[in-house]
């Protein structure tokens, strides 16, 4: 399993989670890709202990090697400047 973490500022409207609804502010994204292509996306407030599942999914990669690239794309999308 490969894992990657990044801290970012939530986009306008926040990030929807299954457990607590929308989270905003300074967040951390954790992605984990397994050899079978299963992908886990979790969010937490930066520095907090509790993780939340990003709404949607289940997520599956056609090629598990794409995990790190997808993580970087997600951070690019989530960390856009506010207008």
Order of alpha helices (4+ residues) and beta strands (2+ residues): beta-beta-beta-beta-beta-beta-beta-alpha
